[in-house]
Amino acid sequence: MLLKDDDFKKKLKEVCYRSDFNIDFIFKWYKFMLECLSNLREQQSGISHPRHLGDAREHAFTELLSEILPPAFTITKGFAINSITNQSAEQDCMICKKEFLTGFVRTKDITYVPIDSVLASIEIKSSLAKDDLQKSIINCASIKSLHYKRPIIDSKKDYDKPGLSFTYSPFTYHSEIELDDIIDMLKKLCEDVPINLMINTLYIVNKGFIIPCDPISRERLFSPGIDVTGDYTSIPSMKLKNFSEVENTLPFLWFLACILDNIIIENEKRKFKGTMSYFFEPYIFQQNVNST
């Protein structure tokens, strides 16, 4: 319908000089998603078999994540492998560069993917106690260490050089432990873990978020790379002025944003070494070992 001149000018002014803010739109959208995950935990609490319970909660989170991932990425469960056949522990949710992704070994239940294609890994946990945190630290080191493909590494100095910008972040449905106590445990358990192999961030539903901080100034690190420093700070559920209903949503959005920003930035830098290296480098390495 053709607008009258005055109506056209009015409409044009409205879109050029907008005042129709909806500041809480995104917060409310993700508040609903977070509530669905929280309610799912209660709904599925009657599932007695730990594996089935874990699978259901993994599926719920990965479904949510897959909806907001850019099309260049995909989610895979399985193992990562480097070009000399070092393997990671099993990973719940690897975010992979779709262009590089190939399952070198694939069955109905197991997939091994090249570490070059993996940009982030999210471990999905029903609960978090000290033993769960130990497992997370081991799982994280198992996949991050694949970027350093020396077959024998016996010193923390071997991991000093920067690796690829890789994010490892546990997502936990519940924990009885307070965030600051988790940080204390994390730091103590990681005393002998090279910084480049440490957990980047950790999120607990309706409790908050743990993020690296500067070990001297204690300032939070806002950079998309969420580089590990060896120290952490907590971002608990917080009330914002005029936005009290989304107090649990801010740490959740922060958690997702850190992961998404990092994989998008790293995606531009990541290069694939080639299938040939994965197929034949182990053989060449073995020949070199036999000749020494």
C-alpha positions as CSV (number, residue, x, y, z in Angstrom):
1,M,0.0,0.0,0.0
2,L,1.4,3.4,-1.0
3,L,1.9,5.6,2.0
4,K,1.0,9.3,2.1
5,D,4.0,11.6,2.2
6,D,3.4,12.5,5.9
7,D,3.0,8.9,6.9
8,F,6.1,7.9,4.9
9,K,8.2,10.5,6.6
10,K,6.8,9.6,10.0
11,K,7.6,5.9,9.5
12,L,11.0,6.6,8.2
13,K,11.8,8.8,11.2
14,E,10.7,6.0,13.5
15,V,13.1,3.5,12.0
16,C,16.0,5.9,11.6
17,Y,15.7,7.3,15.2
18,R,14.5,4.3,17.1
19,S,13.2,4.3,20.6
20,D,11.5,0.9,20.7
21,F,14.1,-0.8,22.9
22,N,13.4,-4.3,24.3
23,I,16.4,-4.6,26.5
24,D,15.3,-7.8,28.2
25,F,14.3,-9.7,25.1
26,I,17.4,-11.9,24.9
27,F,17.5,-12.4,28.7
28,K,14.0,-13.6,28.8
29,W,14.5,-15.9,25.8
30,Y,17.5,-17.6,27.4
31,K,15.8,-17.5,30.8
32,F,13.1,-19.8,29.4
33,M,15.8,-22.2,28.0
34,L,17.6,-22.2,31.3
35,E,14.4,-23.0,33.1
36,C,13.7,-25.9,30.7
37,L,17.1,-27.4,31.5
38,S,16.5,-26.9,35.3
39,N,13.1,-28.4,35.1
40,L,14.4,-31.3,33.1
41,R,16.8,-32.1,35.9
42,E,13.9,-32.5,38.3
43,Q,11.8,-34.4,35.8
44,Q,14.5,-36.9,35.0
45,S,15.6,-37.4,38.6
46,G,13.6,-40.6,38.8
47,I,15.8,-42.3,36.1
48,S,17.8,-44.8,38.2
49,H,20.4,-45.8,35.7
50,P,23.3,-43.3,35.8
51,R,24.2,-43.7,32.1
52,H,20.6,-43.2,30.8
53,L,20.2,-40.2,33.1
54,G,23.5,-38.7,31.8
55,D,22.5,-39.4,28.2
56,A,19.2,-37.6,28.6
57,R,20.8,-34.6,30.1
58,E,23.6,-34.5,27.5
59,H,20.9,-34.6,24.8
60,A,18.9,-31.8,26.3
61,F,22.0,-29.5,26.4
62,T,23.4,-30.4,23.0
63,E,20.0,-29.7,21.5
64,L,19.9,-26.2,23.0
65,L,23.5,-25.6,21.9
66,S,23.0,-26.8,18.3
67,E,20.2,-24.2,17.9
68,I,22.6,-21.3,18.4
69,L,25.7,-22.6,16.7
70,P,26.6,-21.0,13.4
71,P,26.3,-23.5,10.4
72,A,30.1,-23.8,10.1
73,F,30.1,-25.9,13.3
74,T,28.7,-29.2,14.4
75,I,28.6,-31.2,17.6
76,T,30.1,-34.6,18.0
77,K,30.5,-37.1,20.9
78,G,33.5,-39.4,21.0
79,F,37.3,-39.2,21.1
80,A,39.8,-36.8,19.5
81,I,43.1,-38.1,18.1
82,N,46.2,-36.3,16.9
83,S,48.5,-37.2,14.0
84,I,50.7,-39.6,16.0
85,T,47.6,-41.4,17.4
86,N,47.5,-39.9,20.9
87,Q,43.9,-40.1,22.0
88,S,41.7,-38.1,24.4
89,A,39.4,-39.4,27.0
90,E,35.8,-39.7,25.7
91,Q,34.2,-36.2,25.2
92,D,30.5,-35.5,25.7
93,C,30.2,-32.5,23.4
94,M,33.0,-31.5,21.0
95,I,32.3,-28.4,18.9
96,C,34.0,-29.1,15.6
97,K,34.8,-27.2,12.4
98,K,32.5,-28.9,10.0
99,E,34.9,-28.3,7.1
100,F,37.6,-30.4,8.7
101,L,35.5,-33.0,10.4
102,T,36.0,-36.6,9.4
103,G,35.5,-39.7,11.4
104,F,38.7,-41.6,10.9
105,V,37.2,-44.4,13.0
106,R,33.5,-44.6,13.2
107,T,31.0,-47.1,14.5
108,K,27.5,-46.9,15.7
109,D,28.7,-45.9,19.2
110,I,32.2,-44.6,18.8
111,T,33.8,-41.8,16.7
112,Y,37.4,-40.7,16.5
113,V,37.9,-37.2,15.0
114,P,41.1,-35.2,14.2
115,I,42.1,-32.8,16.9
116,D,42.5,-30.1,14.2
117,S,38.8,-30.0,13.7
118,V,37.9,-29.7,17.5
119,L,37.5,-26.1,18.6
120,A,35.9,-26.7,22.0
121,S,34.7,-29.4,24.3
122,I,31.9,-29.2,26.9
123,E,31.6,-31.8,29.5
124,I,28.0,-32.2,30.7
125,K,27.6,-33.3,34.3
126,S,24.5,-34.2,36.3
127,S,26.3,-33.0,39.5
128,L,29.7,-31.8,40.7
129,A,31.6,-33.1,43.7
130,K,35.3,-33.3,44.2
131,D,35.6,-36.6,42.4
132,D,33.6,-35.2,39.4
133,L,36.0,-32.2,39.3
134,Q,39.0,-34.6,39.3
135,K,37.5,-36.4,36.3
136,S,36.9,-33.0,34.5
137,I,40.5,-32.0,35.0
138,I,41.8,-35.3,33.7
139,N,39.4,-35.2,30.7
140,C,40.4,-31.6,29.9
141,A,44.2,-32.4,30.0
142,S,43.6,-35.5,27.9
143,I,42.2,-33.5,24.9
144,K,44.2,-30.3,25.3
145,S,47.5,-32.2,25.4
146,L,46.8,-33.5,21.9
147,H,47.9,-30.2,20.5
148,Y,51.4,-31.0,21.8
149,K,52.1,-34.1,19.9
150,R,55.4,-35.2,21.4
151,P,55.0,-38.8,22.4
152,I,56.8,-38.4,25.7
153,I,56.4,-35.3,27.7
154,D,57.8,-35.3,31.3
155,S,57.9,-31.7,32.2
156,K,55.4,-28.8,32.7
157,K,57.8,-26.7,30.6
158,D,57.0,-28.9,27.6
159,Y,53.6,-27.2,27.6
160,D,54.7,-23.6,28.0
161,K,54.5,-22.7,24.4
162,P,51.0,-21.5,23.4
163,G,48.8,-24.2,21.8
164,L,45.7,-23.7,19.8
165,S,43.0,-21.6,21.3
166,F,40.9,-24.4,22.7
167,T,38.1,-24.1,25.2
168,Y,37.2,-26.8,27.7
169,S,34.1,-26.0,29.8
170,P,32.1,-28.3,32.1
171,F,28.4,-27.6,32.2
172,T,26.8,-28.9,35.5
173,Y,23.2,-29.3,36.3
174,H,23.7,-29.2,40.1
175,S,26.2,-28.9,42.9
176,E,26.0,-28.6,46.7
177,I,29.4,-26.9,46.7
178,E,29.6,-23.1,46.6
179,L,31.4,-21.5,43.7
180,D,34.3,-20.1,45.7
181,D,34.9,-23.5,47.3
182,I,35.0,-25.1,43.8
183,I,37.6,-22.5,42.8
184,D,39.7,-23.5,45.9
185,M,39.4,-27.2,45.0
186,L,40.2,-26.5,41.3
187,K,43.4,-24.5,42.1
188,K,44.6,-27.2,44.6
189,L,43.9,-30.1,42.2
190,C,45.6,-28.3,39.4
191,E,48.8,-27.5,41.2
192,D,50.8,-29.9,38.9
193,V,48.7,-29.2,35.8
194,P,50.3,-27.0,33.1
195,I,48.3,-23.8,32.6
196,N,47.7,-24.6,29.0
197,L,46.0,-27.8,29.9
198,M,43.6,-26.4,32.5
199,I,39.8,-25.9,32.4
200,N,38.8,-22.6,30.9
201,T,35.3,-22.0,32.4
202,L,32.7,-23.9,34.5
203,Y,29.0,-23.3,34.8
204,I,26.5,-24.6,37.3
205,V,22.8,-24.2,36.6
206,N,21.1,-21.6,38.8
207,K,24.3,-21.1,40.8
208,G,26.7,-19.3,38.6
209,F,29.9,-19.3,36.5
210,I,33.6,-19.6,37.1
211,I,35.9,-17.7,34.8
212,P,39.7,-17.0,34.6
213,C,41.0,-13.9,36.3
214,D,44.3,-12.1,36.5
215,P,46.2,-13.7,39.4
216,I,47.5,-10.3,40.6
217,S,44.8,-7.8,40.0
218,R,42.0,-10.4,40.3
219,E,40.2,-8.7,37.4
220,R,38.0,-10.9,35.3
221,L,39.2,-11.7,31.8
222,F,36.6,-10.6,29.3
223,S,38.6,-11.6,26.2
224,P,36.8,-14.1,23.8
225,G,39.8,-16.4,24.2
226,I,39.1,-16.9,27.9
227,D,42.8,-17.7,28.3
228,V,43.6,-19.8,31.4
229,T,45.8,-18.0,33.9
230,G,46.0,-20.5,36.8
231,D,43.5,-18.4,38.8
232,Y,39.7,-18.1,38.7
233,T,36.9,-15.9,40.0
234,S,33.2,-16.6,40.4
235,I,30.2,-14.9,38.8
236,P,27.3,-16.0,40.9
237,S,23.6,-15.5,39.9
238,M,23.1,-11.8,40.3
239,K,20.3,-9.3,40.4
240,L,20.4,-6.5,37.9
241,K,18.5,-3.3,38.6
242,N,15.1,-3.5,37.0
243,F,15.9,-7.0,35.7
244,S,15.6,-9.1,38.9
245,E,13.7,-11.9,37.0
246,V,16.7,-12.8,35.0
247,E,19.3,-13.1,37.8
248,N,20.2,-16.7,36.8
249,T,20.4,-15.9,33.1
250,L,23.4,-13.5,33.0
251,P,26.0,-16.1,34.0
252,F,24.5,-18.6,31.6
253,L,24.6,-16.1,28.7
254,W,28.2,-15.2,29.7
255,F,29.1,-18.9,29.6
256,L,27.6,-19.4,26.1
257,A,29.1,-16.2,24.8
258,C,32.6,-17.1,25.9
259,I,32.4,-20.4,24.0
260,L,30.8,-19.0,20.9
261,D,33.1,-16.1,20.6
262,N,36.2,-18.3,21.0
263,I,35.2,-20.9,18.4
264,I,34.2,-18.2,15.9
265,I,37.6,-16.4,16.3
266,E,39.6,-19.7,16.4
267,N,37.7,-21.0,13.3
268,E,39.4,-18.3,11.2
269,K,42.9,-19.3,12.4
270,R,42.6,-23.1,12.4
271,K,44.4,-25.0,9.6
272,F,44.0,-28.7,8.8
273,K,47.3,-30.6,8.5
274,G,45.9,-33.1,6.1
275,T,44.5,-36.6,6.1
276,M,47.9,-37.9,4.9
277,S,49.6,-36.9,8.1
278,Y,47.0,-38.7,10.2
279,F,47.3,-41.9,8.1
280,F,51.1,-42.0,7.7
281,E,52.8,-40.0,10.4
282,P,52.4,-42.7,13.0
283,Y,54.1,-45.2,10.7
284,I,57.0,-42.7,10.0
285,F,57.3,-42.0,13.8
286,Q,57.5,-45.8,14.5
287,Q,60.2,-46.2,11.9
288,N,62.2,-43.4,13.5
289,V,61.9,-45.0,16.9
290,N,63.0,-48.4,15.6
291,S,66.1,-46.9,14.0
292,T,67.3,-45.2,17.2
